[in-house]
Amino acid sequence: MNLYISAENALLFAAACAVGGLVYRCTKNQQSTARSAASGDLLAALGAAAFALALLAFLFGVGDGSSTGAEPPCLNEPATSSNPPSRG
């Protein structure tokens, strides 16, 4: 099964991931000891990424990629005329 993701949607997702990564790195505890590695606030990073994605999707009007215009006329309709048929 293939799932198509438009380029615009992928860029917005990548930007949201970058925001989440930046927040995670900025929230690391600077006073880590030698035994424990510094870790960032994962919940804040996920929240920031979700907020960034929602905001970007709202600003750019992200959809499913399908056109929302009017449907083309049906080609199988019989041709109709406003003139009555001529008699003979």
N, C-alpha and C positions, 0 to 999 in steps of 0.2 A: 504494500500500500504506500503510495507516494503522497506526501503532503506538500502542497505548494505554498511557499511563504514569499510574499512580494519583497522586493529589495528595500522598499521604504519601511516595511514592518521589521525587517531584519536589522536595519540601521537603528531604528528606535530601540529595539531590544538590546543591541550592542551598547548603545549610549546608556541605557538604564543599568546594564551590568557594569559599565565603567563607573557610574555614579556609586553603585553599591560597593565596588572594590575600593574606590577612593574613601568612602565613609569608613569601611572596615579598616583600612590602613591608618586613617587619622584617629581612630578611637583606640589604637593599641596603647597599652600601658607602657609608658616610657621607663618606668622604674622596675623592670623585670629583674629577677634574680638569675643567677647562673643555672639554677636547677629548673626553673620554670620558664618556658618560652612565652614571650608576650603574645597575647591574643587580643583581637579586636572584638568589638561588640557586634556579634552576628545578627542579632535581632534588629539593631538600629540600621545595619547595612541592608538587610532585606527590606525593611520598611522604607528606607530611602530609595532603593531600586524600584520598589512597587509604586511609590509615589511619583518618581520620575517617569516611569513608563506610562502611568495613567495620565499625567500632565502632558507628556509629549503626544500621546494618542489623542487626547482632547484637542490639543493645539493643531495637530496635523490632520485630524479627521480620518483616522485609520479605519479602513473597512476590510471586507473580505476580498477585495480586488475585483469584484464583479461590477459591471456598469449598472447604473441606476437610471438610465435614460428610458425613454419610451420604447416599447417593443416595436420591432419593424412590422409593417403590414403583412398579413398572411397572403402568400402567393397563390393559394389554392382557392381563393374566393372567386365565384363566377363574376364575370364582367356584367355590370348592369348599366343600362342606358335610360336617360330620362325621356327619350323620344319613343313614342309607341311604334310598333312595327308597321311598315307600310302595307296597304292592301292592294293587291294587285294587278 
